[in-house]
């Protein structure tokens, strides 16, 4: 018999956004997180991963009387990076959405490598499911919201997440591979993680590991190899589970952000939001695919090899 979960109704149709990373998930989720109905994982929850009560803080920063939200001109840099560069301590102290894995490692427990595992063919145990749902239901309740939204990058982890949230609304954000690979190469995280090795684990065959070994001295190609695996495993999980997944493209977003977001909200069954509209009026969306990178220039040959790898 399933355990009774307090505030269970607040977990109906949770929204799960996912993508490879560097695919537009940050700016798109940043806009959606402004919606007044949605609760999300915060910077404070990351510091205190075992205490759902920390979510009451959101009511101090964001309520019907005031919203302590800093509007930024978006130039392709994540909110977290912008805040780290800010000299104003208040911008770091504001209760903000954040994508981190300390929290998820704590709530999934030692059996699951949530940060690095592909989690293919893996379901949550009943104990894990009950604990995670109970915790996140409190997160929504304590933030004073109506629904839950989550964002993940890297492996989609669809079977594991679907076993916890069977009625979840899944949205996959995809970006053109050459631009995605270049963007991975330009972030600090990737410099110490996957730039010369396979970062995520649990899905590569021995043949694929041997192929990666041949590519590891070329950062662009080993990165493209890992991008391909993310795409393959996502497609595998969608087909295996028969999931209905809304696939959205970064290129469509930068072409017409307002239409893109409104269609997405309609699919997510979210009402129109004046906060979402106000936020979109105060940001500038740049098409990062069109820039010429002096930091990471790709030769025509490299671009060709990237496309060959990801299309296999």
C-alpha positions as CSV (number, residue, x, y, z in Angstrom):
1,X,0.0,0.0,0.0
2,X,1.4,3.4,-1.0
3,X,2.2,5.8,1.7
4,X,0.1,8.9,2.2
5,X,1.9,12.0,1.0
6,X,1.0,15.4,2.5
7,X,0.1,18.0,-0.1
8,X,0.0,15.3,-2.8
9,X,-2.4,17.4,-4.9
10,X,0.4,20.0,-5.5
11,X,2.4,17.4,-7.5
12,X,-0.2,17.0,-10.2
13,X,1.3,17.4,-13.7
14,X,4.7,18.7,-12.6
15,X,6.7,20.3,-15.5
16,X,10.2,18.8,-16.3
17,X,12.4,20.7,-18.7
18,X,15.5,18.9,-19.9
19,X,18.2,19.2,-22.5
20,X,21.8,18.4,-23.2
21,X,23.1,21.6,-21.5
22,X,24.2,24.7,-23.3
23,X,21.1,24.3,-25.4
24,X,19.0,27.2,-24.2
25,X,17.5,25.5,-21.1
26,X,18.7,28.3,-18.8
27,X,17.2,31.3,-20.5
28,X,14.0,29.4,-21.4
29,X,13.5,28.1,-17.8
30,X,14.5,31.5,-16.4
31,X,11.5,33.0,-18.2
32,X,9.1,30.3,-17.2
33,X,10.2,30.4,-13.5
34,X,8.7,33.9,-13.3
35,X,5.3,32.3,-13.4
36,X,3.5,33.0,-10.2
37,X,2.0,29.5,-10.0
38,X,5.3,27.6,-10.1
39,X,7.6,26.4,-7.4
40,X,11.2,25.5,-8.2
41,X,14.5,24.4,-6.7
42,X,16.4,27.3,-5.2
43,X,19.9,28.4,-4.2
44,X,18.9,28.1,-0.6
45,X,17.6,24.6,-1.0
46,X,21.0,23.7,-2.5
47,X,22.7,24.9,0.7
48,X,20.2,23.1,2.9
49,X,19.2,20.1,0.9
50,X,17.5,18.2,3.7
51,X,15.3,21.0,5.0
52,X,12.1,21.8,2.9
53,X,11.3,24.5,5.4
54,X,13.9,26.7,3.8
55,X,11.3,27.2,1.0
56,X,9.3,29.5,3.2
57,X,12.0,32.1,2.4
58,X,10.5,32.6,-1.0
59,X,7.5,34.3,0.5
60,X,9.8,37.0,1.9
61,X,11.4,37.7,-1.5
62,X,8.4,37.1,-3.8
63,X,4.8,37.8,-2.7
64,X,1.8,39.8,-3.6
65,X,3.3,43.1,-2.3
66,X,6.8,42.9,-3.8
67,X,9.1,40.8,-5.9
68,X,12.8,41.0,-5.4
69,X,13.8,40.1,-8.9
70,X,16.7,41.6,-10.8
71,X,16.0,42.2,-14.5
72,X,19.1,41.6,-16.6
73,X,19.9,42.2,-20.3
74,X,20.4,38.6,-21.5
75,X,23.5,38.2,-23.6
76,X,23.9,34.4,-23.4
77,X,25.3,34.0,-19.9
78,X,23.3,32.1,-17.3
79,X,21.8,33.9,-14.3
80,X,24.1,32.0,-11.9
81,X,27.2,33.3,-13.8
82,X,25.9,36.8,-13.9
83,X,25.2,36.8,-10.2
84,X,28.7,35.5,-9.4
85,X,30.2,38.4,-11.3
86,X,27.9,40.9,-9.6
87,X,29.5,43.1,-6.9
88,X,26.2,43.6,-5.2
89,X,25.8,41.0,-2.4
90,X,22.0,41.4,-2.5
91,X,21.9,39.7,-5.9
92,X,23.4,36.6,-4.4
93,X,21.1,36.6,-1.4
94,X,17.9,36.8,-3.4
95,X,15.9,33.6,-3.4
96,X,16.6,32.4,-6.9
97,X,16.0,29.3,-9.1
98,X,19.2,27.3,-9.6
99,X,20.2,24.0,-11.2
100,X,22.5,22.0,-9.0
101,X,22.8,18.4,-8.0
102,X,23.8,18.4,-4.3
103,X,20.1,18.4,-3.4
104,X,19.2,15.6,-5.8
105,X,22.1,13.4,-4.6
106,X,20.8,13.8,-1.1
107,X,17.1,13.0,-1.8
108,X,17.8,10.1,-4.1
109,X,20.3,8.5,-1.7
110,X,23.4,6.4,-2.3
111,X,21.8,3.9,-4.8
112,X,21.4,6.5,-7.5
113,X,24.2,8.5,-9.1
114,X,21.9,11.4,-10.1
115,X,24.7,13.7,-11.2
116,X,26.6,11.5,-13.5
117,X,24.5,8.4,-14.2
118,X,22.4,8.0,-17.4
119,X,20.0,6.0,-15.2
120,X,18.9,3.9,-18.2
121,X,16.4,1.2,-17.3
122,X,16.3,2.5,-13.8
123,X,13.2,3.2,-11.8
124,X,12.8,4.7,-8.3
125,X,12.1,2.3,-5.5
126,X,8.8,2.8,-3.6
127,X,10.9,4.3,-0.7
128,X,12.7,6.7,-3.0
129,X,9.5,7.7,-4.7
130,X,7.6,8.4,-1.5
131,X,10.5,10.4,0.0
132,X,11.1,12.5,-3.1
133,X,7.4,13.2,-3.7
134,X,6.9,14.0,0.0
135,X,9.8,16.4,0.0
136,X,8.9,18.2,-3.2
137,X,5.2,18.5,-2.3
138,X,6.4,20.4,0.8
139,X,8.6,22.6,-1.4
140,X,5.6,23.6,-3.5
141,X,3.4,24.2,-0.4
142,X,6.0,26.2,1.5
143,X,6.8,28.4,-1.4
144,X,3.0,29.1,-1.6
145,X,2.7,27.9,-5.2
146,X,0.3,25.6,-7.1
147,X,2.6,23.4,-9.3
148,X,6.2,22.2,-9.5
149,X,8.7,22.9,-12.3
150,X,12.1,21.3,-12.6
151,X,15.0,21.7,-15.0
152,X,17.7,19.1,-15.7
153,X,20.6,19.0,-18.1
154,X,22.8,16.2,-19.3
155,X,21.2,12.7,-19.4
156,X,17.4,13.0,-19.6
157,X,16.9,10.4,-16.8
158,X,13.3,9.9,-18.1
159,X,12.6,6.5,-16.8
160,X,13.7,7.3,-13.3
161,X,11.8,10.6,-13.3
162,X,8.7,9.1,-14.9
163,X,8.6,6.4,-12.2
164,X,8.3,9.2,-9.6
165,X,6.1,11.6,-11.6
166,X,3.9,9.4,-13.9
167,X,1.8,12.4,-15.0
168,X,4.7,14.8,-15.6
169,X,4.8,17.2,-18.6
170,X,8.2,16.7,-20.3
171,X,9.8,19.3,-22.5
172,X,13.0,18.6,-24.3
173,X,15.0,21.6,-25.4
174,X,17.4,21.0,-28.4
175,X,20.0,23.2,-30.0
176,X,22.0,22.9,-33.2
177,X,25.0,20.6,-32.4
178,X,27.9,22.6,-33.5
179,X,26.8,25.6,-31.5
180,X,26.1,23.3,-28.5
181,X,29.5,21.7,-28.6
182,X,31.2,25.1,-28.9
183,X,29.3,26.4,-25.9
184,X,30.2,23.3,-23.8
185,X,33.9,24.0,-24.6
186,X,33.6,27.5,-23.3
187,X,32.2,26.9,-19.8
188,X,34.4,26.2,-16.8
189,X,32.4,23.1,-15.7
190,X,33.4,21.3,-18.9
191,X,37.1,22.1,-18.7
192,X,37.4,19.8,-15.6
193,X,34.8,17.3,-16.5
194,X,34.3,16.1,-20.0
195,X,36.7,17.9,-22.2
196,X,39.1,14.9,-22.4
197,X,37.0,11.9,-21.0
198,X,33.5,10.5,-20.8
199,X,31.8,12.4,-18.0
200,X,28.4,10.7,-17.7
201,X,28.5,6.9,-16.9
202,X,26.4,3.8,-17.3
203,X,25.4,3.8,-21.0
204,X,28.6,3.3,-23.0
205,X,29.5,0.0,-24.6
206,X,33.1,-1.2,-24.6
207,X,33.2,-0.3,-28.3
208,X,32.1,3.2,-27.6
209,X,34.6,3.5,-24.8
210,X,37.3,2.5,-27.2
211,X,36.1,5.0,-29.7
212,X,36.1,7.8,-27.1
213,X,39.6,6.9,-26.2
214,X,40.7,7.7,-29.7
215,X,38.9,11.1,-29.6
216,X,39.9,12.2,-26.1
217,X,42.8,14.5,-27.3
218,X,40.5,16.5,-29.5
219,X,38.1,18.5,-27.1
220,X,35.6,19.3,-29.9
221,X,35.3,15.7,-31.0
222,X,35.1,14.0,-27.6
223,X,32.4,16.6,-26.6
224,X,30.5,15.9,-29.8
225,X,30.7,12.2,-29.0
226,X,29.1,12.8,-25.6
227,X,26.5,15.0,-27.1
228,X,25.5,12.2,-29.5
229,X,25.1,9.8,-26.6
230,X,22.8,12.2,-24.8
231,X,20.6,12.4,-27.9
232,X,20.6,8.6,-28.4
233,X,19.7,7.8,-24.8
234,X,17.0,10.4,-24.8
235,X,15.4,8.9,-27.9
236,X,15.8,5.4,-26.5
237,X,13.9,6.4,-23.3
238,X,11.1,8.2,-25.1
239,X,10.5,5.2,-27.3
240,X,10.8,2.6,-24.6
241,X,8.3,4.4,-22.3
242,X,6.1,5.6,-25.1
243,X,6.3,9.1,-23.6
244,X,4.7,12.2,-25.1
245,X,7.5,14.7,-25.0
246,X,7.3,18.3,-26.3
247,X,10.5,18.9,-28.3
248,X,11.4,22.6,-28.6
249,X,14.3,24.2,-30.4
250,X,16.5,27.0,-29.3
251,X,16.5,28.4,-32.8
252,X,12.8,28.8,-32.7
253,X,13.1,30.6,-29.4
254,X,15.6,33.2,-30.5
255,X,13.5,33.8,-33.7
256,X,10.3,34.7,-31.8
257,X,10.7,34.4,-28.0
258,X,7.2,35.6,-27.2
259,X,5.4,33.1,-29.5
260,X,7.7,30.3,-28.4
261,X,7.1,30.9,-24.7
262,X,3.3,31.3,-25.1
263,X,3.1,28.0,-27.0
264,X,5.2,26.3,-24.4
265,X,2.9,27.7,-21.6
266,X,-0.1,26.5,-23.4
267,X,1.3,23.0,-23.7
268,X,2.2,23.1,-20.0
269,X,-1.4,24.1,-19.2
270,X,-0.2,27.3,-17.6
271,X,-2.4,30.4,-17.6
272,X,-1.0,33.7,-19.0
273,X,1.2,35.5,-16.5
274,X,1.9,39.2,-16.2
275,X,5.2,38.4,-14.4
276,X,6.3,36.3,-17.4
277,X,5.3,39.1,-19.7
278,X,7.1,41.7,-17.6
279,X,10.3,39.6,-17.5
280,X,10.3,39.1,-21.2
281,X,9.9,42.8,-21.8
282,X,13.1,43.4,-19.8
283,X,15.5,41.0,-21.3
284,X,17.3,40.9,-24.6
285,X,17.5,37.5,-26.3
286,X,20.6,37.1,-28.5
287,X,21.0,34.4,-31.1
288,X,24.2,32.8,-29.8
289,X,24.4,30.5,-32.8
290,X,25.3,33.4,-35.1
291,X,28.3,34.7,-33.2
292,X,31.9,34.2,-34.3
293,X,34.0,32.8,-31.4
294,X,37.6,33.9,-31.1
295,X,37.9,31.7,-28.0
296,X,36.8,28.5,-29.7
297,X,37.2,28.8,-33.4
298,X,36.2,25.7,-35.4
299,X,37.7,24.9,-38.8
300,X,35.5,23.7,-41.5
301,X,37.0,20.3,-41.1
302,X,36.2,20.3,-37.4
303,X,32.6,21.2,-38.1
304,X,32.4,18.4,-40.6
305,X,33.7,15.9,-38.1
306,X,31.3,17.1,-35.4
307,X,28.3,16.6,-37.7
308,X,29.6,13.2,-38.8
309,X,29.9,12.1,-35.1
310,X,26.5,13.3,-34.0
311,X,24.7,12.0,-37.1
312,X,25.9,8.4,-36.7
